[in-house]
Amino acid sequence: MRGRADEGLVVGITGATGHIGGLLLRRLLDDPTVGRVRSVARRSLPPSIAAAASSGRLAHTTADLREPLARQALQGVDLLYHLAAQVWQGGRTREALNDMFRANVEGTRNVVLARPAALVLASSAAVYGAWPDNPLPMDETQEPHPNVECPYALQKLVAEHICAQEAPNGVILRVA
């Protein structure tokens, strides 16, 4: 990691306004080995967390992950937790599905271009698909085979490929 011992790690996080992201952000701010946290989300942080920004350890950027501003905010962090995702927010119209694709795939590509030293991508177990012949229990050796009627699963699989190609120090977590 690139963090200097006297300053601690610089950690980036996308999706800090979501449930998992909010929990992780609180943990990062409580961790003495973390020197600074840079968060990016489409919404402002809740007041309970935003107060931590006054300490100088937290810098939050309100931006869409597809925007250059998001990439700039995360530029060169030691570790990036990419938790942000868009799921069915605009319904199933062609326009809404295209927006979801852009948010999940182009947003991932943009934050990976920030070139973090290490990356953790929150993917989805939906990449395995819901097939009657899926083994139970299923583990990560199972080949991904998302259902075509689930664009989110397909987009997460594309995001995994982007991270595998562009972030050599990356870890992909398929959350159930």
C-alpha positions in Angstrom: 0.0 0.0 0.0 1.1 3.5 -0.7 0.0 5.1 2.5 2.8 6.6 4.6 3.1 5.2 8.0 2.8 8.6 9.7 -0.4 9.6 7.7 -2.2 6.2 7.4 -4.0 4.7 4.5 -6.0 6.8 2.0 -9.1 4.8 1.4 -11.8 5.5 -1.2 -15.4 4.3 -1.1 -18.2 4.5 -3.6 -21.8 4.1 -2.4 -21.1 5.5 1.1 -24.8 6.6 1.2 -26.1 3.1 0.8 -26.6 0.6 3.7 -23.4 -1.4 3.3 -21.4 1.6 2.3 -22.6 3.6 5.3 -21.6 0.9 7.7 -18.2 0.5 6.1 -17.6 4.3 6.1 -18.3 4.4 9.9 -15.8 1.6 10.4 -13.2 3.3 8.2 -13.5 6.5 10.2 -13.1 4.6 13.5 -9.9 2.8 12.2 -6.7 4.5 13.4 -4.7 3.0 10.5 -6.9 4.9 8.0 -5.5 8.4 7.6 -8.1 9.8 5.2 -11.3 8.6 3.5 -12.6 9.9 0.2 -16.1 9.0 -0.6 -18.2 9.5 -3.7 -21.9 9.0 -4.0 -24.8 10.6 -5.9 -26.3 11.9 -2.6 -24.9 13.9 0.2 -23.8 12.1 3.3 -26.3 11.9 6.2 -25.7 14.6 8.9 -24.5 12.0 11.4 -21.6 11.0 9.1 -21.1 14.4 7.5 -20.0 15.8 10.8 -16.9 13.7 10.5 -15.9 15.7 7.5 -15.0 18.6 9.8 -12.1 16.5 11.2 -10.4 16.6 7.8 -10.2 12.8 7.6 -13.3 12.6 5.4 -13.7 14.3 2.0 -17.1 13.5 0.4 -17.8 14.3 -3.3 -21.4 14.3 -4.5 -21.1 13.1 -8.1 -22.3 10.4 -10.5 -19.6 7.7 -10.8 -19.6 8.3 -14.6 -18.4 11.9 -14.1 -14.7 12.9 -14.3 -15.2 14.5 -10.8 -15.8 11.1 -9.3 -12.6 9.7 -10.8 -10.6 12.8 -9.7 -11.9 12.4 -6.1 -10.6 8.8 -6.0 -7.4 9.4 -7.9 -4.5 7.3 -6.5 -6.1 6.1 -3.3 -4.4 3.2 -1.5 -7.5 1.1 -1.4 -10.9 1.6 -3.1 -14.1 -0.1 -2.0 -16.4 0.1 -5.0 -19.8 -0.6 -3.5 -22.0 1.7 -5.6 -24.6 0.2 -7.9 -27.9 1.1 -9.5 -30.7 -1.4 -9.4 -34.0 -0.9 -11.2 -34.4 2.7 -10.1 -36.1 3.9 -13.2 -38.2 0.8 -14.0 -37.7 -1.4 -17.0 -38.0 1.1 -19.8 -35.3 1.1 -22.4 -34.1 4.5 -21.1 -34.0 3.3 -17.5 -32.1 0.1 -18.5 -29.6 2.1 -20.5 -29.1 4.5 -17.5 -28.6 1.5 -15.2 -26.0 0.0 -17.6 -24.1 3.3 -17.8 -24.1 3.7 -14.0 -23.0 0.2 -13.3 -20.6 -0.5 -16.2 -19.3 3.0 -17.3 -19.3 4.1 -13.6 -17.1 1.1 -12.8 -14.8 1.8 -15.7 -14.4 5.4 -14.6 -13.5 4.7 -11.0 -11.1 2.0 -12.0 -9.4 4.6 -14.1 -8.6 6.5 -10.8 -5.9 3.8 -10.5 -6.3 2.8 -6.9 -3.4 0.7 -5.6 -5.9 -2.0 -4.5 -9.6 -2.5 -5.2 -12.5 -4.3 -3.7 -15.5 -4.7 -6.0 -18.9 -5.6 -4.5 -20.5 -7.7 -7.2 -23.5 -9.9 -6.9 -24.3 -13.6 -6.5 -26.9 -12.9 -9.2 -24.1 -13.5 -11.8 -24.6 -17.2 -11.2 -28.2 -17.0 -12.4 -31.2 -18.8 -11.1 -31.0 -22.1 -12.9 -32.7 -25.4 -11.8 -29.4 -27.3 -12.2 -27.3 -24.9 -10.0 -25.6 -26.9 -7.4 -26.6 -26.3 -3.8 -24.7 -25.1 -1.9 -22.9 -23.1 -4.6 -19.4 -21.8 -4.3 -17.1 -19.5 -6.3 -15.8 -22.3 -8.5 -19.2 -22.3 -10.2 -19.1 -20.6 -13.6 -21.1 -17.4 -13.8 -24.2 -17.8 -16.0 -26.6 -14.9 -15.3 -30.2 -14.9 -16.5 -30.6 -12.7 -19.6 -33.8 -11.2 -18.1 -31.7 -9.8 -15.2 -29.6 -6.9 -16.7 -28.2 -6.1 -13.3 -26.5 -9.5 -13.1 -25.1 -9.1 -16.6 -23.8 -5.7 -15.7 -22.1 -6.9 -12.6 -20.4 -9.6 -14.6 -19.1 -7.0 -17.0 -17.9 -4.9 -14.1 -16.1 -7.9 -12.8 -14.3 -8.3 -16.1 -13.3 -4.6 -16.1 -11.9 -4.8 -12.7 -10.0 -8.1 -13.5 -8.4 -6.5 -16.5 -7.7 -3.0 -15.2 -7.1 -3.5 -11.5 -4.5 -6.2 -11.0 -4.6 -5.8 -7.2 -8.4 -6.3 -7.1 -10.7 -8.6 -5.2 -14.2 -9.3 -6.3 -16.9 -10.1 -3.6 -20.1 -11.7 -4.9 -22.6 -10.6 -2.3 -25.8 -12.6 -1.9 
